[in-house]
Structures are given as structure tokens and as C-alpha cells.
Amino acid sequence: MKVQKTISLTPDTAAIADNMDNFSQWIRISLRAYRDNLSLGKEIRARTRWAQCALYLASYIGDLDTNDLTSDEVMTLANNHAKKQMTLEEFE
């Protein structure tokens, strides 16, 4: 069941909210994160780093000659390449 709540926004924050696709959903996600003691900034940074890691590995795979390789062999090569990295920051 939906419960109506009213919040106060400044003109600046109201303009930001107006540009969001689903402001109410964003508020609900933020409230749950607050309840669970999660930092949205830390989560976004972590997801960005993992996305950079995925792009790095995709680039590596793209440079491989995969014509005679199975998908499992390609994944093994990518996995072995990823294990050469010492930290997630090295993917940047």
C-alpha cells in the first residue's frame, strides 16, 4: 500500500527533482540505503570501477584472435589476464 508523504524542496532541488524520471523511486532507494547504513557515493564509485574493469577486459578480448577458440577458452584467457592484475585500481 502506498503512503503519501510530503517533503520540502528548495527551488534548486525542485528543479533537480523535475529532471528525474522517477523521483519517488529515487527517494525510496535512498531511504532504504540510509536504513541499511549504505553510502550511495561509495556504491556508485564501486560500480564505476567494476564497469571500468569490464571495459578493460572487453578491450582485451576484442584484441584477441578468437576465430579458433570456444567461448570457454576465451573466458579462460580473460580470467587469466585479469588475475595478472594485483588490485582493482590497476584496471583504471
PyMOL Python script that loads the backbone (N, CA, C, O; Angstrom):
from pymol import cmd

cmd.read_pdbstr("""\
ATOM      1  N   MET A   1       0.838  -1.165   0.000  1.00  0.00           N
ATOM      2  CA  MET A   1       0.000   0.000   0.000  1.00  0.00           C
ATOM      3  C   MET A   1       0.893   1.241   0.000  1.00  0.00           C
ATOM      4  O   MET A   1       1.837   1.329   0.785  1.00  0.00           O
ATOM      5  N   LYS A   2       0.602   2.175  -0.857  1.00  0.00           N
ATOM      6  CA  LYS A   2       1.364   3.421  -0.925  1.00  0.00           C
ATOM      7  C   LYS A   2       0.898   4.378   0.163  1.00  0.00           C
ATOM      8  O   LYS A   2      -0.293   4.514   0.444  1.00  0.00           O
ATOM      9  N   VAL A   3       1.877   5.030   0.757  1.00  0.00           N
ATOM     10  CA  VAL A   3       1.598   6.049   1.763  1.00  0.00           C
ATOM     11  C   VAL A   3       2.103   7.373   1.220  1.00  0.00           C
ATOM     12  O   VAL A   3       3.260   7.482   0.815  1.00  0.00           O
ATOM     13  N   GLN A   4       1.249   8.369   1.209  1.00  0.00           N
ATOM     14  CA  GLN A   4       1.636   9.679   0.719  1.00  0.00           C
ATOM     15  C   GLN A   4       2.412  10.421   1.800  1.00  0.00           C
ATOM     16  O   GLN A   4       1.961  10.528   2.940  1.00  0.00           O
ATOM     17  N   LYS A   5       3.585  10.933   1.428  1.00  0.00           N
ATOM     18  CA  LYS A   5       4.395  11.766   2.310  1.00  0.00           C
ATOM     19  C   LYS A   5       4.749  13.018   1.532  1.00  0.00           C
ATOM     20  O   LYS A   5       4.891  12.974   0.310  1.00  0.00           O
ATOM     21  N   THR A   6       4.888  14.109   2.216  1.00  0.00           N
ATOM     22  CA  THR A   6       5.254  15.365   1.581  1.00  0.00           C
ATOM     23  C   THR A   6       6.635  15.766   2.078  1.00  0.00           C
ATOM     24  O   THR A   6       6.930  15.666   3.269  1.00  0.00           O
ATOM     25  N   ILE A   7       7.474  16.218   1.160  1.00  0.00           N
ATOM     26  CA  ILE A   7       8.789  16.721   1.545  1.00  0.00           C
ATOM     27  C   ILE A   7       8.927  18.150   1.038  1.00  0.00           C
ATOM     28  O   ILE A   7       8.263  18.552   0.082  1.00  0.00           O
ATOM     29  N   SER A   8       9.784  18.897   1.681  1.00  0.00           N
ATOM     30  CA  SER A   8      10.028  20.280   1.279  1.00  0.00           C
ATOM     31  C   SER A   8      11.306  20.348   0.461  1.00  0.00           C
ATOM     32  O   SER A   8      12.335  19.798   0.852  1.00  0.00           O
ATOM     33  N   LEU A   9      11.235  21.022  -0.667  1.00  0.00           N
ATOM     34  CA  LEU A   9      12.393  21.204  -1.529  1.00  0.00           C
ATOM     35  C   LEU A   9      12.643  22.691  -1.726  1.00  0.00           C
ATOM     36  O   LEU A   9      11.718  23.502  -1.681  1.00  0.00           O
ATOM     37  N   THR A  10      13.893  23.031  -1.944  1.00  0.00           N
ATOM     38  CA  THR A  10      14.234  24.403  -2.321  1.00  0.00           C
ATOM     39  C   THR A  10      13.972  24.543  -3.813  1.00  0.00           C
ATOM     40  O   THR A  10      13.780  23.534  -4.492  1.00  0.00           O
ATOM     41  N   PRO A  11      13.958  25.751  -4.341  1.00  0.00           N
ATOM     42  CA  PRO A  11      13.795  25.899  -5.793  1.00  0.00           C
ATOM     43  C   PRO A  11      14.869  25.127  -6.578  1.00  0.00           C
ATOM     44  O   PRO A  11      14.584  24.556  -7.630  1.00  0.00           O
ATOM     45  N   ASP A  12      16.088  25.117  -6.065  1.00  0.00           N
ATOM     46  CA  ASP A  12      17.171  24.400  -6.739  1.00  0.00           C
ATOM     47  C   ASP A  12      16.928  22.885  -6.742  1.00  0.00           C
ATOM     48  O   ASP A  12      17.054  22.237  -7.781  1.00  0.00           O
ATOM     49  N   THR A  13      16.579  22.323  -5.571  1.00  0.00           N
ATOM     50  CA  THR A  13      16.360  20.878  -5.508  1.00  0.00           C
ATOM     51  C   THR A  13      15.072  20.471  -6.230  1.00  0.00           C
ATOM     52  O   THR A  13      14.968  19.353  -6.735  1.00  0.00           O
ATOM     53  N   ALA A  14      14.097  21.375  -6.276  1.00  0.00           N
ATOM     54  CA  ALA A  14      12.869  21.087  -7.028  1.00  0.00           C
ATOM     55  C   ALA A  14      13.172  20.973  -8.517  1.00  0.00           C
ATOM     56  O   ALA A  14      12.602  20.129  -9.208  1.00  0.00           O
ATOM     57  N   ALA A  15      14.070  21.823  -9.009  1.00  0.00           N
ATOM     58  CA  ALA A  15      14.454  21.749 -10.428  1.00  0.00           C
ATOM     59  C   ALA A  15      15.172  20.437 -10.716  1.00  0.00           C
ATOM     60  O   ALA A  15      14.977  19.840 -11.775  1.00  0.00           O
ATOM     61  N   ILE A  16      15.997  19.989  -9.781  1.00  0.00           N
ATOM     62  CA  ILE A  16      16.684  18.707  -9.957  1.00  0.00           C
ATOM     63  C   ILE A  16      15.659  17.575 -10.004  1.00  0.00           C
ATOM     64  O   ILE A  16      15.713  16.713 -10.880  1.00  0.00           O
ATOM     65  N   ALA A  17      14.730  17.588  -9.058  1.00  0.00           N
ATOM     66  CA  ALA A  17      13.698  16.548  -8.998  1.00  0.00           C
ATOM     67  C   ALA A  17      12.845  16.532 -10.264  1.00  0.00           C
ATOM     68  O   ALA A  17      12.441  15.467 -10.731  1.00  0.00           O
ATOM     69  N   ASP A  18      12.574  17.712 -10.816  1.00  0.00           N
ATOM     70  CA  ASP A  18      11.771  17.795 -12.039  1.00  0.00           C
ATOM     71  C   ASP A  18      12.456  17.109 -13.221  1.00  0.00           C
ATOM     72  O   ASP A  18      11.786  16.637 -14.140  1.00  0.00           O
ATOM     73  N   ASN A  19      13.774  17.056 -13.199  1.00  0.00           N
ATOM     74  CA  ASN A  19      14.518  16.439 -14.303  1.00  0.00           C
ATOM     75  C   ASN A  19      14.728  14.936 -14.126  1.00  0.00           C
ATOM     76  O   ASN A  19      15.296  14.286 -15.003  1.00  0.00           O
ATOM     77  N   MET A  20      14.282  14.384 -13.017  1.00  0.00           N
ATOM     78  CA  MET A  20      14.451  12.951 -12.760  1.00  0.00           C
ATOM     79  C   MET A  20      13.257  12.188 -13.327  1.00  0.00           C
ATOM     80  O   MET A  20      12.119  12.657 -13.288  1.00  0.00           O
ATOM     81  N   ASP A  21      13.550  10.996 -13.856  1.00  0.00           N
ATOM     82  CA  ASP A  21      12.472  10.168 -14.409  1.00  0.00           C
ATOM     83  C   ASP A  21      11.512   9.686 -13.324  1.00  0.00           C
ATOM     84  O   ASP A  21      10.296   9.699 -13.519  1.00  0.00           O
ATOM     85  N   ASN A  22      12.054   9.260 -12.183  1.00  0.00           N
ATOM     86  CA  ASN A  22      11.202   8.706 -11.134  1.00  0.00           C
ATOM     87  C   ASN A  22      11.744   9.147  -9.779  1.00  0.00           C
ATOM     88  O   ASN A  22      12.448   8.397  -9.103  1.00  0.00           O
ATOM     89  N   PHE A  23      11.411  10.360  -9.397  1.00  0.00           N
ATOM     90  CA  PHE A  23      11.892  10.942  -8.145  1.00  0.00           C
ATOM     91  C   PHE A  23      11.469  10.109  -6.944  1.00  0.00           C
ATOM     92  O   PHE A  23      12.265   9.904  -6.028  1.00  0.00           O
ATOM     93  N   SER A  24      10.247   9.631  -6.933  1.00  0.00           N
ATOM     94  CA  SER A  24       9.755   8.840  -5.796  1.00  0.00           C
ATOM     95  C   SER A  24      10.568   7.561  -5.622  1.00  0.00           C
ATOM     96  O   SER A  24      10.891   7.175  -4.498  1.00  0.00           O
ATOM     97  N   GLN A  25      10.895   6.909  -6.721  1.00  0.00           N
ATOM     98  CA  GLN A  25      11.703   5.698  -6.637  1.00  0.00           C
ATOM     99  C   GLN A  25      13.084   6.021  -6.068  1.00  0.00           C
ATOM    100  O   GLN A  25      13.606   5.277  -5.238  1.00  0.00           O
ATOM    101  N   TRP A  26      13.671   7.127  -6.517  1.00  0.00           N
ATOM    102  CA  TRP A  26      14.984   7.523  -6.027  1.00  0.00           C
ATOM    103  C   TRP A  26      14.941   7.769  -4.524  1.00  0.00           C
ATOM    104  O   TRP A  26      15.861   7.386  -3.802  1.00  0.00           O
ATOM    105  N   ILE A  27      13.872   8.407  -4.052  1.00  0.00           N
ATOM    106  CA  ILE A  27      13.706   8.651  -2.614  1.00  0.00           C
ATOM    107  C   ILE A  27      13.596   7.323  -1.862  1.00  0.00           C
ATOM    108  O   ILE A  27      14.226   7.152  -0.818  1.00  0.00           O
ATOM    109  N   ARG A  28      12.798   6.378  -2.387  1.00  0.00           N
ATOM    110  CA  ARG A  28      12.643   5.079  -1.719  1.00  0.00           C
ATOM    111  C   ARG A  28      13.970   4.341  -1.639  1.00  0.00           C
ATOM    112  O   ARG A  28      14.300   3.768  -0.601  1.00  0.00           O
ATOM    113  N   ILE A  29      14.742   4.349  -2.739  1.00  0.00           N
ATOM    114  CA  ILE A  29      16.054   3.693  -2.749  1.00  0.00           C
ATOM    115  C   ILE A  29      16.983   4.352  -1.733  1.00  0.00           C
ATOM    116  O   ILE A  29      17.698   3.672  -0.997  1.00  0.00           O
ATOM    117  N   SER A  30      16.964   5.680  -1.702  1.00  0.00           N
ATOM    118  CA  SER A  30      17.822   6.424  -0.774  1.00  0.00           C
ATOM    119  C   SER A  30      17.452   6.128   0.682  1.00  0.00           C
ATOM    120  O   SER A  30      18.330   5.974   1.531  1.00  0.00           O
ATOM    121  N   LEU A  31      16.163   6.051   0.962  1.00  0.00           N
ATOM    122  CA  LEU A  31      15.734   5.755   2.328  1.00  0.00           C
ATOM    123  C   LEU A  31      16.157   4.348   2.758  1.00  0.00           C
ATOM    124  O   LEU A  31      16.592   4.150   3.892  1.00  0.00           O
ATOM    125  N   ARG A  32      16.031   3.381   1.859  1.00  0.00           N
ATOM    126  CA  ARG A  32      16.473   2.021   2.193  1.00  0.00           C
ATOM    127  C   ARG A  32      17.987   1.965   2.418  1.00  0.00           C
ATOM    128  O   ARG A  32      18.466   1.276   3.318  1.00  0.00           O
ATOM    129  N   ALA A  33      18.723   2.693   1.597  1.00  0.00           N
ATOM    130  CA  ALA A  33      20.174   2.750   1.766  1.00  0.00           C
ATOM    131  C   ALA A  33      20.522   3.373   3.115  1.00  0.00           C
ATOM    132  O   ALA A  33      21.421   2.896   3.808  1.00  0.00           O
ATOM    133  N   TYR A  34      19.822   4.422   3.482  1.00  0.00           N
ATOM    134  CA  TYR A  34      20.030   5.064   4.783  1.00  0.00           C
ATOM    135  C   TYR A  34      19.741   4.081   5.915  1.00  0.00           C
ATOM    136  O   TYR A  34      20.509   3.977   6.871  1.00  0.00           O
ATOM    137  N   ARG A  35      18.624   3.364   5.797  1.00  0.00           N
ATOM    138  CA  ARG A  35      18.260   2.372   6.817  1.00  0.00           C
ATOM    139  C   ARG A  35      19.338   1.312   6.961  1.00  0.00           C
ATOM    140  O   ARG A  35      19.629   0.868   8.072  1.00  0.00           O
ATOM    141  N   ASP A  36      19.941   0.899   5.834  1.00  0.00           N
ATOM    142  CA  ASP A  36      20.945  -0.160   5.840  1.00  0.00           C
ATOM    143  C   ASP A  36      22.370   0.359   6.031  1.00  0.00           C
ATOM    144  O   ASP A  36      23.339  -0.384   5.877  1.00  0.00           O
ATOM    145  N   ASN A  37      22.482   1.643   6.367  1.00  0.00           N
ATOM    146  CA  ASN A  37      23.787   2.290   6.573  1.00  0.00           C
ATOM    147  C   ASN A  37      24.698   2.169   5.361  1.00  0.00           C
ATOM    148  O   ASN A  37      25.903   1.963   5.505  1.00  0.00           O
ATOM    149  N   LEU A  38      24.129   2.296   4.168  1.00  0.00           N
ATOM    150  CA  LEU A  38      24.908   2.243   2.935  1.00  0.00           C
ATOM    151  C   LEU A  38      25.218   3.657   2.458  1.00  0.00           C
ATOM    152  O   LEU A  38      24.419   4.577   2.633  1.00  0.00           O
ATOM    153  N   SER A  39      26.364   3.806   1.865  1.00  0.00           N
ATOM    154  CA  SER A  39      26.737   5.081   1.283  1.00  0.00           C
ATOM    155  C   SER A  39      26.506   4.995  -0.219  1.00  0.00           C
ATOM    156  O   SER A  39      27.145   4.192  -0.898  1.00  0.00           O
ATOM    157  N   LEU A  40      25.606   5.807  -0.739  1.00  0.00           N
ATOM    158  CA  LEU A  40      25.333   5.781  -2.168  1.00  0.00           C
ATOM    159  C   LEU A  40      26.564   6.204  -2.965  1.00  0.00           C
ATOM    160  O   LEU A  40      26.813   5.672  -4.047  1.00  0.00           O
ATOM    161  N   GLY A  41      27.332   7.151  -2.444  1.00  0.00           N
ATOM    162  CA  GLY A  41      28.555   7.577  -3.118  1.00  0.00           C
ATOM    163  C   GLY A  41      29.557   6.435  -3.249  1.00  0.00           C
ATOM    164  O   GLY A  41      30.147   6.240  -4.312  1.00  0.00           O
ATOM    165  N   LYS A  42      29.747   5.682  -2.170  1.00  0.00           N
ATOM    166  CA  LYS A  42      30.669   4.539  -2.209  1.00  0.00           C
ATOM    167  C   LYS A  42      30.170   3.474  -3.179  1.00  0.00           C
ATOM    168  O   LYS A  42      30.961   2.866  -3.900  1.00  0.00           O
ATOM    169  N   GLU A  43      28.868   3.252  -3.194  1.00  0.00           N
ATOM    170  CA  GLU A  43      28.290   2.254  -4.099  1.00  0.00           C
ATOM    171  C   GLU A  43      28.484   2.660  -5.553  1.00  0.00           C
ATOM    172  O   GLU A  43      28.834   1.829  -6.392  1.00  0.00           O
ATOM    173  N   ILE A  44      28.260   3.921  -5.849  1.00  0.00           N
ATOM    174  CA  ILE A  44      28.438   4.403  -7.221  1.00  0.00           C
ATOM    175  C   ILE A  44      29.896   4.278  -7.642  1.00  0.00           C
ATOM    176  O   ILE A  44      30.187   3.846  -8.758  1.00  0.00           O
ATOM    177  N   ARG A  45      30.821   4.658  -6.748  1.00  0.00           N
ATOM    178  CA  ARG A  45      32.251   4.526  -7.067  1.00  0.00           C
ATOM    179  C   ARG A  45      32.621   3.076  -7.332  1.00  0.00           C
ATOM    180  O   ARG A  45      33.349   2.787  -8.281  1.00  0.00           O
ATOM    181  N   ALA A  46      32.127   2.162  -6.505  1.00  0.00           N
ATOM    182  CA  ALA A  46      32.435   0.740  -6.688  1.00  0.00           C
ATOM    183  C   ALA A  46      31.883   0.230  -8.017  1.00  0.00           C
ATOM    184  O   ALA A  46      32.570  -0.495  -8.737  1.00  0.00           O
ATOM    185  N   ARG A  47      30.666   0.600  -8.340  1.00  0.00           N
ATOM    186  CA  ARG A  47      30.073   0.155  -9.614  1.00  0.00           C
ATOM    187  C   ARG A  47      30.814   0.740 -10.809  1.00  0.00           C
ATOM    188  O   ARG A  47      30.967   0.077 -11.835  1.00  0.00           O
ATOM    189  N   THR A  48      31.271   1.976 -10.676  1.00  0.00           N
ATOM    190  CA  THR A  48      32.041   2.600 -11.758  1.00  0.00           C
ATOM    191  C   THR A  48      33.343   1.856 -11.975  1.00  0.00           C
ATOM    192  O   THR A  48      33.745   1.613 -13.113  1.00  0.00           O
ATOM    193  N   ARG A  49      34.001   1.495 -10.888  1.00  0.00           N
ATOM    194  CA  ARG A  49      35.258   0.748 -11.001  1.00  0.00           C
ATOM    195  C   ARG A  49      35.037  -0.611 -11.662  1.00  0.00           C
ATOM    196  O   ARG A  49      35.826  -1.032 -12.508  1.00  0.00           O
ATOM    197  N   TRP A  50      33.965  -1.290 -11.273  1.00  0.00           N
ATOM    198  CA  TRP A  50      33.693  -2.597 -11.893  1.00  0.00           C
ATOM    199  C   TRP A  50      33.351  -2.430 -13.368  1.00  0.00           C
ATOM    200  O   TRP A  50      33.717  -3.275 -14.185  1.00  0.00           O
ATOM    201  N   ALA A  51      32.659  -1.358 -13.718  1.00  0.00           N
ATOM    202  CA  ALA A  51      32.363  -1.104 -15.129  1.00  0.00           C
ATOM    203  C   ALA A  51      33.647  -0.848 -15.906  1.00  0.00           C
ATOM    204  O   ALA A  51      33.794  -1.310 -17.037  1.00  0.00           O
ATOM    205  N   GLN A  52      34.583  -0.108 -15.300  1.00  0.00           N
ATOM    206  CA  GLN A  52      35.874   0.127 -15.953  1.00  0.00           C
ATOM    207  C   GLN A  52      36.635  -1.184 -16.129  1.00  0.00           C
ATOM    208  O   GLN A  52      37.288  -1.398 -17.150  1.00  0.00           O
ATOM    209  N   CYS A  53      36.549  -2.051 -15.138  1.00  0.00           N
ATOM    210  CA  CYS A  53      37.186  -3.369 -15.211  1.00  0.00           C
ATOM    211  C   CYS A  53      36.584  -4.173 -16.362  1.00  0.00           C
ATOM    212  O   CYS A  53      37.310  -4.809 -17.127  1.00  0.00           O
ATOM    213  N   ALA A  54      35.268  -4.142 -16.480  1.00  0.00           N
ATOM    214  CA  ALA A  54      34.601  -4.881 -17.558  1.00  0.00           C
ATOM    215  C   ALA A  54      35.009  -4.341 -18.924  1.00  0.00           C
ATOM    216  O   ALA A  54      35.240  -5.115 -19.852  1.00  0.00           O
ATOM    217  N   LEU A  55      35.099  -3.020 -19.052  1.00  0.00           N
ATOM    218  CA  LEU A  55      35.524  -2.425 -20.320  1.00  0.00           C
ATOM    219  C   LEU A  55      36.965  -2.808 -20.657  1.00  0.00           C
ATOM    220  O   LEU A  55      37.287  -3.073 -21.815  1.00  0.00           O
ATOM    221  N   TYR A  56      37.820  -2.834 -19.649  1.00  0.00           N
ATOM    222  CA  TYR A  56      39.217  -3.220 -19.833  1.00  0.00           C
ATOM    223  C   TYR A  56      39.304  -4.652 -20.365  1.00  0.00           C
ATOM    224  O   TYR A  56      40.024  -4.927 -21.326  1.00  0.00           O
ATOM    225  N   LEU A  57      38.560  -5.556 -19.726  1.00  0.00           N
ATOM    226  CA  LEU A  57      38.593  -6.956 -20.167  1.00  0.00           C
ATOM    227  C   LEU A  57      37.933  -7.124 -21.530  1.00  0.00           C
ATOM    228  O   LEU A  57      38.382  -7.939 -22.336  1.00  0.00           O
ATOM    229  N   ALA A  58      36.885  -6.372 -21.794  1.00  0.00           N
ATOM    230  CA  ALA A  58      36.246  -6.442 -23.113  1.00  0.00           C
ATOM    231  C   ALA A  58      37.223  -5.987 -24.190  1.00  0.00           C
ATOM    232  O   ALA A  58      37.267  -6.560 -25.279  1.00  0.00           O
ATOM    233  N   SER A  59      38.000  -4.963 -23.886  1.00  0.00           N
ATOM    234  CA  SER A  59      39.003  -4.484 -24.831  1.00  0.00           C
ATOM    235  C   SER A  59      40.065  -5.554 -25.067  1.00  0.00           C
ATOM    236  O   SER A  59      40.493  -5.775 -26.200  1.00  0.00           O
ATOM    237  N   TYR A  60      40.484  -6.214 -23.993  1.00  0.00           N
ATOM    238  CA  TYR A  60      41.475  -7.288 -24.105  1.00  0.00           C
ATOM    239  C   TYR A  60      40.934  -8.411 -24.990  1.00  0.00           C
ATOM    240  O   TYR A  60      41.628  -8.894 -25.885  1.00  0.00           O
ATOM    241  N   ILE A  61      39.705  -8.818 -24.740  1.00  0.00           N
ATOM    242  CA  ILE A  61      39.094  -9.897 -25.518  1.00  0.00           C
ATOM    243  C   ILE A  61      38.939  -9.468 -26.976  1.00  0.00           C
ATOM    244  O   ILE A  61      39.147 -10.264 -27.891  1.00  0.00           O
ATOM    245  N   GLY A  62      38.571  -8.203 -27.183  1.00  0.00           N
ATOM    246  CA  GLY A  62      38.406  -7.697 -28.541  1.00  0.00           C
ATOM    247  C   GLY A  62      39.689  -7.744 -29.347  1.00  0.00           C
ATOM    248  O   GLY A  62      39.657  -7.868 -30.571  1.00  0.00           O
ATOM    249  N   ASP A  63      40.823  -7.645 -28.657  1.00  0.00           N
ATOM    250  CA  ASP A  63      42.119  -7.686 -29.336  1.00  0.00           C
ATOM    251  C   ASP A  63      42.606  -9.110 -29.611  1.00  0.00           C
ATOM    252  O   ASP A  63      43.587  -9.303 -30.328  1.00  0.00           O
ATOM    253  N   LEU A  64      41.927 -10.102 -29.045  1.00  0.00           N
ATOM    254  CA  LEU A  64      42.333 -11.495 -29.248  1.00  0.00           C
ATOM    255  C   LEU A  64      41.852 -12.007 -30.605  1.00  0.00           C
ATOM    256  O   LEU A  64      40.830 -11.564 -31.129  1.00  0.00           O
ATOM    257  N   ASP A  65      42.608 -12.941 -31.155  1.00  0.00           N
ATOM    258  CA  ASP A  65      42.138 -13.661 -32.346  1.00  0.00           C
ATOM    259  C   ASP A  65      41.346 -14.856 -31.830  1.00  0.00           C
ATOM    260  O   ASP A  65      41.923 -15.877 -31.457  1.00  0.00           O
ATOM    261  N   THR A  66      40.033 -14.726 -31.811  1.00  0.00           N
ATOM    262  CA  THR A  66      39.169 -15.743 -31.201  1.00  0.00           C
ATOM    263  C   THR A  66      38.527 -16.675 -32.224  1.00  0.00           C
ATOM    264  O   THR A  66      37.626 -17.439 -31.880  1.00  0.00           O
ATOM    265  N   ASN A  67      38.975 -16.624 -33.466  1.00  0.00           N
ATOM    266  CA  ASN A  67      38.343 -17.424 -34.515  1.00  0.00           C
ATOM    267  C   ASN A  67      38.337 -18.913 -34.209  1.00  0.00           C
ATOM    268  O   ASN A  67      37.354 -19.598 -34.493  1.00  0.00           O
ATOM    269  N   ASP A  68      39.419 -19.423 -33.635  1.00  0.00           N
ATOM    270  CA  ASP A  68      39.520 -20.866 -33.384  1.00  0.00           C
ATOM    271  C   ASP A  68      39.310 -21.218 -31.921  1.00  0.00           C
ATOM    272  O   ASP A  68      39.666 -22.316 -31.493  1.00  0.00           O
ATOM    273  N   LEU A  69      38.738 -20.303 -31.148  1.00  0.00           N
ATOM    274  CA  LEU A  69      38.551 -20.539 -29.713  1.00  0.00           C
ATOM    275  C   LEU A  69      37.079 -20.718 -29.370  1.00  0.00           C
ATOM    276  O   LEU A  69      36.200 -20.100 -29.971  1.00  0.00           O
ATOM    277  N   THR A  70      36.835 -21.579 -28.389  1.00  0.00           N
ATOM    278  CA  THR A  70      35.470 -21.711 -27.866  1.00  0.00           C
ATOM    279  C   THR A  70      35.224 -20.556 -26.895  1.00  0.00           C
ATOM    280  O   THR A  70      36.161 -19.871 -26.485  1.00  0.00           O
ATOM    281  N   SER A  71      33.982 -20.350 -26.539  1.00  0.00           N
ATOM    282  CA  SER A  71      33.674 -19.283 -25.585  1.00  0.00           C
ATOM    283  C   SER A  71      34.329 -19.556 -24.234  1.00  0.00           C
ATOM    284  O   SER A  71      34.762 -18.623 -23.557  1.00  0.00           O
ATOM    285  N   ASP A  72      34.406 -20.831 -23.833  1.00  0.00           N
ATOM    286  CA  ASP A  72      35.075 -21.179 -22.569  1.00  0.00           C
ATOM    287  C   ASP A  72      36.559 -20.841 -22.624  1.00  0.00           C
ATOM    288  O   ASP A  72      37.123 -20.377 -21.633  1.00  0.00           O
ATOM    289  N   GLU A  73      37.193 -21.065 -23.757  1.00  0.00           N
ATOM    290  CA  GLU A  73      38.615 -20.751 -23.895  1.00  0.00           C
ATOM    291  C   GLU A  73      38.840 -19.235 -23.837  1.00  0.00           C
ATOM    292  O   GLU A  73      39.812 -18.770 -23.241  1.00  0.00           O
ATOM    293  N   VAL A  74      37.949 -18.481 -24.451  1.00  0.00           N
ATOM    294  CA  VAL A  74      38.058 -17.014 -24.403  1.00  0.00           C
ATOM    295  C   VAL A  74      37.916 -16.537 -22.957  1.00  0.00           C
ATOM    296  O   VAL A  74      38.680 -15.686 -22.501  1.00  0.00           O
ATOM    297  N   MET A  75      36.939 -17.088 -22.242  1.00  0.00           N
ATOM    298  CA  MET A  75      36.739 -16.693 -20.850  1.00  0.00           C
ATOM    299  C   MET A  75      37.936 -17.084 -19.983  1.00  0.00           C
ATOM    300  O   MET A  75      38.308 -16.344 -19.072  1.00  0.00           O
ATOM    301  N   THR A  76      38.536 -18.232 -20.259  1.00  0.00           N
ATOM    302  CA  THR A  76      39.726 -18.649 -19.517  1.00  0.00           C
ATOM    303  C   THR A  76      40.872 -17.678 -19.755  1.00  0.00           C
ATOM    304  O   THR A  76      41.561 -17.288 -18.812  1.00  0.00           O
ATOM    305  N   LEU A  77      41.083 -17.282 -21.014  1.00  0.00           N
ATOM    306  CA  LEU A  77      42.131 -16.307 -21.323  1.00  0.00           C
ATOM    307  C   LEU A  77      41.875 -14.977 -20.603  1.00  0.00           C
ATOM    308  O   LEU A  77      42.791 -14.392 -20.025  1.00  0.00           O
ATOM    309  N   ALA A  78      40.638 -14.512 -20.641  1.00  0.00           N
ATOM    310  CA  ALA A  78      40.297 -13.256 -19.974  1.00  0.00           C
ATOM    311  C   ALA A  78      40.483 -13.373 -18.468  1.00  0.00           C
ATOM    312  O   ALA A  78      40.987 -12.450 -17.828  1.00  0.00           O
ATOM    313  N   ASN A  79      40.078 -14.502 -17.904  1.00  0.00           N
ATOM    314  CA  ASN A  79      40.231 -14.728 -16.470  1.00  0.00           C
ATOM    315  C   ASN A  79      41.706 -14.737 -16.081  1.00  0.00           C
ATOM    316  O   ASN A  79      42.091 -14.133 -15.080  1.00  0.00           O
ATOM    317  N   ASN A  80      42.523 -15.415 -16.867  1.00  0.00           N
ATOM    318  CA  ASN A  80      43.958 -15.453 -16.591  1.00  0.00           C
ATOM    319  C   ASN A  80      44.577 -14.063 -16.700  1.00  0.00           C
ATOM    320  O   ASN A  80      45.446 -13.698 -15.908  1.00  0.00           O
ATOM    321  N   HIS A  81      44.128 -13.299 -17.678  1.00  0.00           N
ATOM    322  CA  HIS A  81      44.628 -11.933 -17.841  1.00  0.00           C
ATOM    323  C   HIS A  81      44.222 -11.079 -16.636  1.00  0.00           C
ATOM    324  O   HIS A  81      45.022 -10.295 -16.126  1.00  0.00           O
ATOM    325  N   ALA A  82      42.991 -11.236 -16.192  1.00  0.00           N
ATOM    326  CA  ALA A  82      42.506 -10.458 -15.048  1.00  0.00           C
ATOM    327  C   ALA A  82      43.279 -10.806 -13.787  1.00  0.00           C
ATOM    328  O   ALA A  82      43.536  -9.930 -12.961  1.00  0.00           O
ATOM    329  N   LYS A  83      43.653 -12.060 -13.623  1.00  0.00           N
ATOM    330  CA  LYS A  83      44.388 -12.477 -12.426  1.00  0.00           C
ATOM    331  C   LYS A  83      45.791 -11.889 -12.370  1.00  0.00           C
ATOM    332  O   LYS A  83      46.415 -11.881 -11.309  1.00  0.00           O
ATOM    333  N   LYS A  84      46.295 -11.397 -13.498  1.00  0.00           N
ATOM    334  CA  LYS A  84      47.605 -10.756 -13.511  1.00  0.00           C
ATOM    335  C   LYS A  84      47.565  -9.412 -12.794  1.00  0.00           C
ATOM    336  O   LYS A  84      48.592  -8.913 -12.335  1.00  0.00           O
ATOM    337  N   GLN A  85      46.366  -8.829 -12.701  1.00  0.00           N
ATOM    338  CA  GLN A  85      46.219  -7.536 -12.037  1.00  0.00           C
ATOM    339  C   GLN A  85      46.247  -7.757 -10.529  1.00  0.00           C
ATOM    340  O   GLN A  85      45.662  -8.711 -10.016  1.00  0.00           O
ATOM    341  N   MET A  86      46.928  -6.871  -9.837  1.00  0.00           N
ATOM    342  CA  MET A  86      47.039  -7.012  -8.386  1.00  0.00           C
ATOM    343  C   MET A  86      45.854  -6.396  -7.637  1.00  0.00           C
ATOM    344  O   MET A  86      45.403  -6.938  -6.627  1.00  0.00           O
ATOM    345  N   THR A  87      45.357  -5.272  -8.132  1.00  0.00           N
ATOM    346  CA  THR A  87      44.233  -4.599  -7.447  1.00  0.00           C
ATOM    347  C   THR A  87      43.247  -4.101  -8.491  1.00  0.00           C
ATOM    348  O   THR A  87      43.579  -3.977  -9.669  1.00  0.00           O
ATOM    349  N   LEU A  88      42.041  -3.821  -8.047  1.00  0.00           N
ATOM    350  CA  LEU A  88      41.008  -3.312  -8.942  1.00  0.00           C
ATOM    351  C   LEU A  88      41.416  -1.969  -9.534  1.00  0.00           C
ATOM    352  O   LEU A  88      41.062  -1.657 -10.671  1.00  0.00           O
ATOM    353  N   GLU A  89      42.160  -1.170  -8.764  1.00  0.00           N
ATOM    354  CA  GLU A  89      42.589   0.144  -9.253  1.00  0.00           C
ATOM    355  C   GLU A  89      43.483   0.039 -10.467  1.00  0.00           C
ATOM    356  O   GLU A  89      43.540   0.975 -11.265  1.00  0.00           O
ATOM    357  N   GLU A  90      44.197  -1.089 -10.635  1.00  0.00           N
ATOM    358  CA  GLU A  90      45.083  -1.248 -11.769  1.00  0.00           C
ATOM    359  C   GLU A  90      44.321  -1.373 -13.093  1.00  0.00           C
ATOM    360  O   GLU A  90      44.914  -1.242 -14.163  1.00  0.00           O
ATOM    361  N   PHE A  91      43.028  -1.623 -13.026  1.00  0.00           N
ATOM    362  CA  PHE A  91      42.221  -1.719 -14.243  1.00  0.00           C
ATOM    363  C   PHE A  91      41.931  -0.337 -14.812  1.00  0.00           C
ATOM    364  O   PHE A  91      41.532  -0.219 -15.971  1.00  0.00           O
ATOM    365  N   GLU A  92      42.122   0.700 -14.020  1.00  0.00           N
ATOM    366  CA  GLU A  92      41.781   2.056 -14.465  1.00  0.00           C
ATOM    367  C   GLU A  92      42.827   2.582 -15.430  1.00  0.00           C
ATOM    368  O   GLU A  92      42.711   3.708 -15.912  1.00  0.00           O
TER     369      GLU A  92
END
""", "prot")
cmd.dss("prot")
cmd.show_as("cartoon", "prot")
cmd.util.cbc("prot")
cmd.orient("prot")
